[in-house]
Amino acid sequence: MAGLQRIAQRIGARVRVVGVTVDDDVNLAREFVRKYRITFANFSDPGMRASRKPLGIAALPMTFLVSADGRVLWHARGARAWDDEDTVAEILSVAAAGPRPTP
């Protein structure tokens, strides 16, 4: 989350970071956001009712780059150093290319 916070601050004008917690304890998730001073938008999906089926999430953490029209452009499983230069460059490159036409 700290890396996502740093990337949100760094490239937030070009790519919006949004968090989704699947924790059943919404208050615990809110406390985490407050404690670590996470400023990007965060939403709750207890039990993964909204995210499991449409996004095919089988493991956590899972990160998606989604276009403004709702298409998944890129995804990554597992934790990463989100503010790493190579990762930032990859995200910006995919975001700049935008949605690819579906065949």
N, C-alpha and C positions, 0 to 999 in steps of 0.2 A: 504493500500500500504506500509505503514511503516513496518508492520509485515512481509509482503512478502519480503521486502528489507532485513530485518534482517535474515529471514530464508534462503534467497538466499546467503547471506554472510556466514552463518553458515554451510549449507549443500550443497552449490553449486557444490562441486566436485562430489556429488552423485546424486543430483537431480537438474535439470536446471529449473529455474523459468523464465517464459515468460509471459509478460502482453499483453493483447489485449484490446484496447479501442474501444468502439462502438460509441463514441462521434462524432457527425457530424463536429465539429470544431477541426480539426487535430492540428491546431496551439495551441489551448487551452490545448489539451492533451499533446503536447510537452512541453509547459510551465509548466504544472503540474509536469511532469517527471523531468524537470530541477530544479524547485523550491524545490522539496522534495528529490533531489539527488538520484533518482532511477537509479540504474546502470544495472539492468537486462534488457534483450531485451524487447522491446515494439513494438507492431504493431498496425495498425489502421484497423478497420472494420466498417466504417461509415454505419449506417442503418442496421447493422448485416447481411449483405448479405452473408458473408462467414460462419458465426457461428450459425445463428439461425437454419437452417434446419439440417445440419449434426450433430450438437451437441444437438439439442433439447432445446436450451436455451429459457426459458419462463420468467425468473426473473433474476435480477442482484443485487449484484454481484454473479457470478458463478465461481467456481474454479474446475479445472480438473487435475488429475494426469494421464498423457498419457505416454504409453510405447514408446520406441525408434521406434517401428514398427507402431505406430499410434493408438494403441488400448487404449480406455479409461479404466483405472484401478480403478478409484475412482473419486467421485465428491462431492462437497459440495455447498449448496446454502447459500447465505447470508454472512455477514461479520463474521470473526473469528479472534481470537488472533493467528495468524499463527505461531508465535514463542513460543507459549505455549508448555511446555515439552510434554504433552500428544498428542498434535496435531503433533509435530515433530516426536514423536515415531510412531504414526499411519502412517504418510506419509512414513517414512523410512521403516516400516514394509511392507506396500503395494508395495513400489518400489522394495524392495529386493525380494518379492515373484514373481514379474514379471507378465507377461500376463498369464491368466488362459486359458486353451484350451476351445474353444467354443464347446458346446455339439452338 
